[in-house]
Amino acid sequence: MRELIELRAEILKALGQPTRLKIIDFLRDGERCVCEIFPAIGEEQSNTSRHLNMMLTAGVLSRRKDGLKIYYAIKHHEIFEVMDIVTGIVKREIYGRHDLLKAV
């Protein structure tokens, strides 16, 4: 049970950082080379690689090498479902706060 909780926490930690969220959003369209990822998300290559490796270790991403290029993809497409659920929650929170402010 403890191992399951720790693994869940590891995945959630891998998802809970702005740069990593940008990477996940960019990978929605499928596998991409590192050479495409870091310019698309506006981060340095070394910083991007660090985040990619962290998500790979957590089991969020898969990686393959083709010659000199390294490609990453979302390993489990349910990650997108999690992101969509979180986006829905955030939108409801924003609307709720907006309605609250209007009532004041």
C-alpha positions in Angstrom: 0.0 0.0 0.0 2.8 2.4 0.9 4.6 1.8 -2.4 1.4 2.5 -4.3 0.9 5.8 -2.5 4.5 6.8 -3.2 4.2 5.9 -6.9 1.0 7.9 -7.2 2.7 10.8 -5.5 5.7 10.5 -7.9 3.4 10.7 -10.9 1.4 13.7 -9.5 4.7 15.4 -8.7 5.8 14.9 -12.3 2.6 16.6 -13.4 2.6 19.4 -10.9 5.1 21.9 -12.4 4.4 24.6 -15.0 7.3 23.6 -17.4 6.2 19.9 -17.3 2.6 20.9 -17.9 3.7 22.8 -21.0 5.6 19.7 -22.2 2.5 17.5 -21.7 0.3 20.0 -23.6 2.9 20.0 -26.4 2.9 16.2 -26.6 -0.9 16.0 -27.0 -0.3 15.7 -30.8 2.0 12.8 -30.4 5.7 12.0 -30.2 8.2 14.8 -30.5 11.9 15.3 -30.7 13.7 17.2 -27.9 14.8 19.6 -30.6 11.2 20.5 -31.2 10.1 20.5 -27.5 12.4 23.1 -25.9 11.8 25.9 -28.5 8.0 25.2 -28.5 7.7 25.6 -24.7 10.2 28.5 -24.5 12.7 26.8 -22.2 16.4 26.1 -22.4 17.4 22.7 -23.7 19.2 21.7 -20.5 16.2 22.7 -18.4 13.8 20.9 -20.7 15.9 17.7 -20.7 15.9 17.7 -16.9 12.1 17.9 -16.8 11.8 15.2 -19.5 14.0 12.9 -17.6 12.1 13.4 -14.4 8.8 12.6 -16.2 10.4 9.6 -17.8 11.6 8.3 -14.4 8.1 8.8 -13.0 6.5 6.8 -15.8 4.7 9.7 -17.5 6.8 9.6 -20.7 8.3 7.1 -23.0 11.5 7.7 -25.0 13.1 6.4 -28.1 16.3 7.2 -29.9 16.5 7.5 -33.7 20.1 8.2 -34.7 21.1 11.3 -32.8 17.6 12.4 -32.1 15.7 11.5 -28.9 11.9 11.4 -29.1 9.4 11.6 -26.2 5.8 10.7 -26.0 3.1 10.4 -23.3 3.4 6.8 -22.1 -0.2 6.5 -20.8 -2.9 8.5 -22.6 -4.9 8.7 -19.4 -2.5 11.5 -18.4 -4.5 13.7 -20.8 -7.7 12.7 -19.1 -6.2 13.8 -15.8 -5.1 17.1 -17.3 -8.6 17.6 -18.7 -10.2 16.9 -15.4 -7.9 19.4 -13.6 -8.6 22.0 -16.3 -12.3 21.6 -15.7 -11.8 22.0 -12.0 -9.7 25.1 -12.5 -12.3 26.7 -14.8 -15.1 26.0 -12.2 -12.9 27.6 -9.5 -12.3 30.7 -11.7 -16.0 31.1 -12.5 -16.9 30.6 -8.8 -14.5 33.2 -7.7 -15.6 35.6 -10.4 -19.3 35.1 -9.3 -18.2 35.7 -5.7 -16.5 38.9 -6.6 -19.6 40.1 -8.5 -21.7 39.5 -5.4 -19.5 41.7 -3.2 
